[in-house]
Amino acid sequence: FGSSTWPKPLPARAMYSRIAGMALLRGTGITMLLLLTSMQTCLGMLIRGSQAVPANSTIFLGKFCFSFNPMDDWRRDHGKLAYNHSISESGRLEMDLKVHHISPHQSIHVLLFDDEAHSFPGPSGQWDALSCKERMKHAKDVFALTGERRIHVNLREKLRPRWWYVALVDCSGLGVTSVDYELHATNTLYASWQAEFSSDKRWALPLCLFMCVFYLILGAMQRRVNVALASLSSDCAGSKAAHPFARILFAGVILELTACSLEALYNVLYARDGHGVPALHAMALLVSSCSNFVLASLLLLVSQGKCISYKMVAADGLRMLKLLGPFFVACLFLELWGDFAASRTYSTDYAYTTRCGFLIILVDLGLFGQYVRNTQRTMSFEGGRAHTLFYRTWGVIYSSWFLALPFSALLSKLVLAPYIWYIVSLCVTKCLTAFVYLALVIALWPENTRTSFKFVVSTPEWMMETCPSPPSRSEEVEWPSIIDMPKKQWIMRPADLPNLLSKQPFAVDAADTLKPLRSIQ
């Protein structure tokens, strides 16, 4: 084998952590492939498919939020709709349906509901208790379906945007095995590039494009930071330890840029035909979850004093993977369910206000509590040093990121209307994520002399970090052989730190405290 050397075997604990991480990523990838191959889009209102209708049941095919025209003066006279033909309608709904193998004794109807209290305000026990005939009475429009039929409906709203639902109902007690359908809804009051969007997602494309430009600039800024740190790696000991944090931050920015780009591309394609490519949206959710994982890991490491009061080691990343990995995988699956599940065709609730969503919110609040505890513990270790001000100011600002999801869920549940919660929650989560990323990039900026991160210059405080760290580090501390210590002691207070700049050896006195020995002349 010549002069080649064998690689050192990994410790058992590190090997198991790496295997667990690979298994988690592989399982997530396989699940994503299964979802992408089997999902039926519920995002838009250009829907094609085939649906069986069981006996005496109601099957919802899709929903769409139509805009409103406050100048419209439509009214009902003797059960008929009267309106001014010179005023444009709020939206248009086109339906092509075909029933296979229907007998003369069967009765299939197409029902149109809106979100008014006397029509269909949402799924509830009261609605489930209604009979087939009673549900038909709640419908805004009823169309009999005996074979193949094309239906065009012009909708008018003058008070506010409303959700409209399309459903199939069988009241004959026989049911049908297959109904082919194609539904296409448009908001005719909007501009041409917005007409295909539901009112709740009207501004999704401009927001995604703005975020793409923002993260493109932020990625260029972080790239400059990484280049500056790399140029100092040969003569600055602090910059060598800064590279892992800076590279992880750059990866998080690039992941968020990729997620926003995929979502923007999906919305551009959706604006053309009302359907787009749902796989792009699913991939955007996956990449965004990875970016959130990176950002949460960095914030928790900062709360532990990494790269500020203590050095960052490789074991920190594995610990964050085991702590945060399951949480963000659960968030990803919940968001996919919220967009692609069949139950979302008749529900306008925010995915994080469901029962499963509340569990994830509780876990998110648990991570917020862990961040606060880590910060308080790090401040106690600091013992009044200069970094305490950083934890009391920027530490509090960073913690707000963990509250973005609970705050948006609370707004959606208690304050916001169903047609507005999507864009508000998207703005809250995306803008707060962008702000925290920007704050971290500015903290690493080479010309920032007031930063608390030990990245650019080597200071006595940075040299002190070569001393044993608190017990949170998983690596064993190597003690010098020239010091005969009866037991390993952790340096818990700044007052216990020896003067590392001197060349005097250290020993332990009878009181088990570190004191320098007088040099022998």
C-alpha positions in Angstrom: 0.0 0.0 0.0 3.1 2.2 0.0 2.9 5.4 2.1 -0.9 5.6 2.1 -2.6 5.6 5.5 -5.9 4.0 6.5 -8.7 6.5 7.5 -9.5 6.6 11.2 -12.6 4.7 12.1 -15.6 6.8 13.2 -16.6 6.5 16.9 -19.7 4.4 17.4 -21.8 7.4 18.5 -20.9 9.5 15.4 -21.4 6.5 13.1 -24.9 5.9 14.5 -25.7 9.6 14.1 -24.6 9.6 10.5 -26.6 6.5 9.7 -29.7 8.0 11.4 -29.3 11.2 9.4 -29.0 9.3 6.1 -32.0 7.2 6.9 -34.0 10.3 7.7 -33.1 11.9 4.4 -33.7 8.8 2.4 -37.1 8.2 4.0 -38.1 11.8 3.4 -37.1 11.5 -0.3 -39.0 8.3 -0.8 -42.1 9.8 0.8 -41.8 12.9 -1.4 -41.6 10.7 -4.5 -44.7 8.9 -3.5 -46.6 12.1 -2.8 -45.5 13.6 -6.2 -46.7 10.6 -8.1 -50.1 10.2 -6.3 -51.2 13.7 -5.4 -54.3 15.4 -6.9 -53.9 19.1 -7.0 -56.4 21.2 -4.9 -54.4 24.4 -5.4 -56.2 26.0 -8.3 -59.5 25.7 -10.1 -58.5 24.1 -13.4 -59.3 20.6 -12.1 -59.6 17.4 -14.2 -60.5 14.0 -12.8 -62.9 11.2 -12.4 -64.9 10.7 -9.2 -67.3 8.0 -8.0 -70.4 9.2 -6.1 -71.6 6.8 -3.4 -75.4 6.5 -2.7 -76.9 9.3 -0.8 -73.6 11.2 -0.4 -72.1 14.5 -1.4 -68.6 14.7 -3.0 -66.9 18.1 -3.2 -64.8 18.6 -6.3 -63.1 21.9 -5.7 -63.3 25.4 -4.2 -62.4 28.9 -5.5 -62.5 32.4 -3.9 -64.1 34.9 -6.2 -63.5 38.7 -6.0 -66.3 41.3 -5.6 -67.4 44.4 -7.3 -68.8 47.1 -4.9 -70.4 48.9 -7.8 -72.6 45.9 -8.7 -76.3 46.3 -7.9 -77.6 42.8 -8.5 -80.7 41.7 -6.6 -83.3 38.9 -6.7 -86.8 39.6 -7.9 -89.3 36.8 -7.3 -86.5 34.3 -7.2 -84.8 35.5 -10.3 -81.5 37.4 -10.5 -81.7 41.0 -11.8 -78.6 43.1 -12.5 -77.1 45.8 -14.7 -75.6 44.2 -17.8 -73.1 47.0 -18.2 -71.3 46.0 -15.0 -68.9 43.1 -15.3 -69.4 40.0 -13.3 -67.0 39.1 -10.5 -66.0 35.7 -11.9 -66.8 32.9 -14.3 -67.1 29.2 -13.7 -67.1 26.6 -16.5 -67.8 23.0 -15.9 -67.7 20.0 -18.3 -69.2 16.8 -16.8 -69.9 13.3 -18.1 -71.6 10.5 -16.2 -70.9 6.9 -17.2 -73.4 4.0 -16.9 -76.3 5.9 -15.4 -79.8 4.4 -15.4 -83.1 6.4 -15.7 -83.8 5.7 -12.0 -80.6 7.4 -10.9 -80.4 11.1 -10.0 -77.1 13.0 -10.0 -76.9 16.7 -9.5 -74.2 19.4 -9.5 -74.5 21.8 -6.6 -72.9 25.2 -6.1 -72.4 26.5 -2.6 -70.9 29.7 -1.2 -69.6 30.4 2.3 -72.7 32.1 3.6 -74.2 30.8 6.8 -77.3 29.6 5.1 -75.4 27.8 2.3 -72.1 26.1 3.3 -70.1 27.9 6.0 -67.8 24.9 6.4 -67.6 21.3 7.5 -69.4 20.7 10.8 -71.5 18.1 12.6 -74.7 20.0 11.7 -73.8 19.7 8.0 -73.1 16.0 8.3 -76.5 15.5 9.9 -78.4 17.0 6.9 -80.1 14.7 4.5 -79.5 14.7 0.8 -82.6 16.7 0.0 -81.8 19.2 2.7 -78.3 19.8 1.3 -79.8 20.5 -2.1 -81.9 23.2 -0.5 -78.8 24.9 0.8 -77.2 25.1 -2.6 -77.1 28.4 -4.5 -77.6 26.5 -7.9 -78.6 23.0 -8.8 -78.0 21.4 -12.2 -79.3 17.9 -13.1 -76.8 15.6 -14.6 -78.1 12.7 -16.8 -75.2 12.2 -19.2 -72.8 14.7 -20.6 -73.3 18.4 -19.9 -71.4 21.7 -20.2 -72.3 24.4 -17.6 -71.3 28.1 -17.7 -72.0 30.3 -14.6 -71.3 34.0 -14.1 -70.9 34.9 -10.5 -71.5 38.3 -8.9 -70.4 39.5 -5.5 -70.8 43.0 -4.2 -69.9 42.9 -0.4 -66.6 40.9 -0.1 -64.7 38.0 -1.7 -66.5 34.7 -1.1 -65.5 31.0 -1.4 -67.6 29.0 -3.8 -67.7 25.2 -3.8 -68.7 22.6 -6.5 -70.1 19.3 -5.4 -71.8 16.2 -6.8 -74.8 14.7 -4.9 -76.7 11.5 -5.3 -80.2 11.3 -3.8 -81.5 8.2 -5.6 -79.8 5.8 -3.2 -78.1 4.0 -6.1 -74.9 6.0 -6.7 -72.6 6.1 -9.8 -69.3 4.5 -10.4 -67.6 7.3 -12.4 -68.2 11.0 -13.3 -65.6 12.7 -15.5 -65.3 16.4 -14.8 -63.3 19.5 -15.7 -63.7 22.7 -13.7 -62.2 26.1 -14.6 -62.8 29.2 -12.5 -61.4 32.7 -13.2 -61.6 36.1 -11.5 -62.6 38.3 -14.5 -62.2 41.6 -12.5 -58.4 41.0 -12.1 -55.7 41.7 -14.6 -54.9 39.0 -17.2 -52.0 37.6 -15.2 -54.1 37.5 -12.0 -57.3 36.2 -13.5 -56.5 32.5 -12.8 -55.7 33.1 -9.2 -58.1 32.7 -6.3 -58.6 36.0 -4.4 -56.6 34.7 -1.4 -53.5 34.0 -3.6 -53.8 37.0 -5.8 -50.5 38.6 -4.5 -48.5 35.4 -4.1 -46.5 35.9 -7.4 -45.3 39.5 -6.7 -44.3 38.4 -3.1 -42.3 35.5 -4.5 -40.6 37.6 -7.1 -39.6 40.2 -4.5 -38.2 37.5 -2.2 -36.2 36.1 -5.1 -34.5 39.5 -5.7 -33.9 40.0 -2.0 -32.3 36.6 -1.5 -30.2 37.0 -4.6 -28.7 40.2 -3.2 -28.3 38.5 0.2 -26.6 35.5 -1.3 -24.1 37.8 -3.0 -23.4 39.6 0.3 -22.8 36.3 2.2 -20.6 35.1 -0.6 -18.4 38.2 -0.1 -18.3 37.4 3.6 -17.2 33.8 2.9 -14.4 35.0 0.5 -13.2 37.6 3.1 -13.1 35.0 5.8 -11.3 32.5 3.6 -8.6 35.1 2.7 -7.8 35.4 6.5 -7.8 31.7 7.2 -4.0 31.4 6.8 -3.1 34.0 9.4 -6.1 34.3 11.7 -7.1 31.5 14.0 -10.6 32.9 14.6 -11.6 32.7 11.0 -10.9 29.0 10.7 -13.6 28.3 13.3 -15.9 30.8 11.6 -16.1 28.9 8.3 -18.6 26.2 9.3 -21.1 28.8 10.6 -20.6 31.1 7.6 -20.9 28.2 5.1 -24.1 26.9 6.8 -25.6 30.4 6.7 -24.7 30.7 3.0 -26.4 27.3 2.3 -29.5 28.5 4.1 -29.7 31.6 2.0 -29.3 29.7 -1.2 -31.9 27.1 -0.1 -34.4 29.9 0.6 -33.6 31.5 -2.8 -34.2 28.2 -4.5 -37.5 27.7 -2.7 -38.7 31.2 -3.7 -37.6 30.7 -7.3 -39.5 27.4 -7.5 -42.6 28.9 -6.0 -42.3 31.9 -8.4 -41.9 29.6 -11.4 -45.0 27.6 -10.3 -47.0 30.8 -10.0 -45.9 32.0 -13.4 -47.0 28.7 -15.0 -50.2 28.8 -12.9 -51.0 32.3 -14.2 -51.0 30.9 -17.8 -53.5 28.0 -17.4 -54.8 27.9 -13.8 -53.0 24.6 -13.1 -49.3 25.0 -13.3 -47.0 22.2 -12.3 -47.9 21.0 -8.8 -44.6 19.2 -8.4 -42.8 22.6 -8.5 -44.9 23.7 -5.5 -44.2 20.5 -3.6 -40.4 20.9 -4.3 -40.6 24.5 -3.1 -42.1 23.4 0.2 -39.4 20.8 0.6 -36.5 23.2 0.0 -38.2 25.8 2.2 -38.4 23.3 5.0 -34.6 22.6 4.6 -33.9 26.3 4.8 -36.0 26.7 8.0 -34.1 23.8 9.4 -30.8 25.5 8.7 -32.0 28.8 10.2 -33.4 27.2 13.3 -30.1 25.3 13.8 -28.1 28.5 13.5 -30.3 30.3 16.0 -30.1 27.5 18.6 -26.3 27.4 18.2 -26.2 31.1 18.8 -28.3 30.7 21.9 -25.7 28.3 23.2 -22.9 30.8 22.6 -21.4 29.0 19.6 -19.1 31.3 17.6 -19.6 34.0 20.2 -18.5 32.6 23.6 -17.5 29.1 22.5 -16.1 27.4 19.5 -18.4 25.5 17.1 -17.6 21.9 16.5 -19.0 19.2 14.1 -20.9 17.5 16.9 -23.1 20.6 17.2 -24.5 20.0 13.7 -25.4 16.4 14.4 -27.1 17.4 17.6 -29.2 19.9 15.8 -30.2 17.3 13.1 -31.4 14.9 15.8 -33.3 17.7 17.6 -34.9 19.6 14.7 -35.1 17.0 11.9 -38.3 15.3 12.9 -40.0 18.7 13.6 -39.4 20.1 10.1 -40.3 16.8 8.4 -43.6 17.0 10.2 -44.1 20.6 9.1 -43.4 19.6 5.5 -45.9 16.8 5.5 -48.6 19.0 7.1 -48.1 21.7 4.4 -48.3 19.1 1.7 -51.5 17.8 3.2 -52.9 21.3 3.5 -52.4 21.9 -0.2 -53.1 18.5 -1.8 -55.4 16.5 0.4 -58.9 15.8 -0.8 -60.4 17.2 2.4 -59.1 20.7 1.5 -61.6 20.9 -1.3 -64.3 21.8 1.2 -62.3 23.4 4.0 -60.7 26.9 4.2 -59.0 26.5 7.5 -55.3 27.1 7.9 -53.4 23.8 8.0 -51.7 24.9 11.3 -55.1 25.5 12.9 -56.1 21.8 12.6 -55.5 19.3 15.3 -52.2 18.1 13.8 -51.2 21.7 13.2 -51.8 22.5 16.9 -49.4 19.7 17.9 -46.7 21.2 15.6 -47.4 24.7 17.0 -46.8 23.2 20.5 -43.5 21.7 19.4 -42.5 25.1 17.9 -43.3 26.8 21.2 -41.1 24.1 22.8 -38.2 25.1 20.6 -38.8 28.7 21.5 -38.6 27.7 25.2 -35.4 25.8 24.5 -33.9 28.8 22.8 -34.8 31.0 25.8 -33.3 28.5 28.3 -30.1 28.2 26.2 -29.7 32.0 26.1 -30.2 32.3 29.9 -27.7 29.6 30.6 -25.1 31.1 28.3 -25.6 34.5 29.9 -25.0 32.9 33.3 -21.8 31.5 32.0 -20.8 34.9 30.7 -20.9 36.3 34.2 -21.4 39.9 33.0 -19.0 40.0 30.1 -19.4 42.2 27.1 -21.5 39.6 25.2 -24.3 39.8 27.7 -25.6 42.9 25.9 -25.7 41.0 22.6 -27.8 38.2 24.1 -30.2 40.8 25.7 -30.7 42.6 22.4 -30.1 40.5 19.3 -30.8 37.3 21.2 -34.4 38.6 21.8 -34.8 39.7 18.2 -33.6 36.3 16.9 -36.1 34.5 19.2 -39.0 36.2 17.4 -38.5 33.9 14.4 -39.7 30.9 16.5 -43.0 32.8 17.2 -43.8 33.6 13.5 -45.7 30.4 12.9 -47.7 30.5 16.2 -48.5 34.1 15.6 -49.7 33.6 12.0 -51.8 30.6 13.2 -53.4 32.7 15.9 -54.2 35.5 13.5 -55.8 33.0 11.1 -57.9 31.4 13.8 -59.1 34.4 15.6 -58.7 37.6 13.5 -58.4 37.1 9.8 -61.1 36.1 7.3 -60.6 32.9 5.3 -59.9 34.8 2.1 -57.0 36.8 3.6 -55.2 34.5 6.0 -53.0 32.9 3.3 -51.3 36.0 2.1 -50.9 37.5 5.6 -49.4 34.3 7.1 -47.1 34.1 4.0 -45.9 37.6 4.5 -45.4 37.2 8.3 -43.3 34.0 7.9 -41.4 35.0 4.8 -40.6 38.5 5.9 -39.5 37.5 9.4 -37.3 34.7 7.9 -35.7 37.3 5.5 -35.1 39.7 8.4 -33.3 37.1 10.5 -31.2 36.0 7.6 -30.3 39.6 6.9 -29.3 40.2 10.5 -27.0 37.2 10.6 -25.3 38.3 7.3 -24.8 41.8 8.6 -23.3 40.3 11.8 -20.7 38.4 9.8 -19.9 41.4 7.5 -16.1 41.9 7.4 -16.3 45.7 8.0 -18.6 45.3 11.0 -16.3 46.0 13.9 -19.1 46.0 16.5 -20.1 42.3 15.9 -20.0 39.8 18.7 -19.2 36.9 16.4 -15.5 35.8 16.5 -14.9 35.6 12.8 -12.5 38.1 11.5 -9.9 39.0 14.2 -8.2 37.0 16.9 -8.7 38.5 20.3 -7.7 37.3 23.8 -11.4 36.4 24.4 -11.3 34.2 21.4 -8.1 32.5 22.6 -9.8 31.7 25.9 -12.2 29.5 23.9 -9.5 26.9 23.6 -10.2 26.1 27.3 -12.6 23.3 28.1 -16.2 24.3 27.1 -19.4 23.6 29.1 -20.6 20.0 29.3 -22.9 20.5 26.3 -20.0 19.6 23.9 -19.9 15.9 23.0 -16.2 15.8 22.3 -13.8 14.7 25.1 -11.4 17.3 26.4 -7.7 16.5 26.0 -5.9 17.6 29.2 -2.1 18.4 29.0 0.0 15.6 30.4 2.2 18.0 32.4 -0.7 18.9 34.7 -1.4 16.3 37.3 -5.1 16.9 38.2 -7.0 14.7 40.6 -10.2 15.1 38.5 -11.5 16.9 35.5 -13.0 20.2 36.3 -15.1 22.4 34.0 -14.4 26.1 34.0 -17.9 27.6 34.7 -17.1 31.2 35.5 -14.9 33.9 33.8 -13.2 34.3 37.2 -11.9 30.7 37.0 -10.2 31.3 33.7 -6.3 31.3 33.9 -4.2 33.9 32.2 -3.6 32.1 28.9 -1.2 34.7 27.6 1.4 33.9 30.2 3.7 30.9 30.0 3.3 29.8 33.6 2.2 26.2 34.2 -1.0 25.5 36.2 -1.8 23.1 39.0 -4.6 22.5 41.4 -4.3 23.5 45.1 -6.0 21.8 48.0 -9.2 23.8 47.4 -9.5 22.4 43.9 -9.1 25.8 42.3 -6.8 26.6 39.4 -3.8 28.8 40.4 -0.6 29.5 38.6 2.6 28.0 40.0 5.5 30.4 40.8 8.2 29.8 38.3 11.5 28.4 39.7 14.4 30.7 39.2 
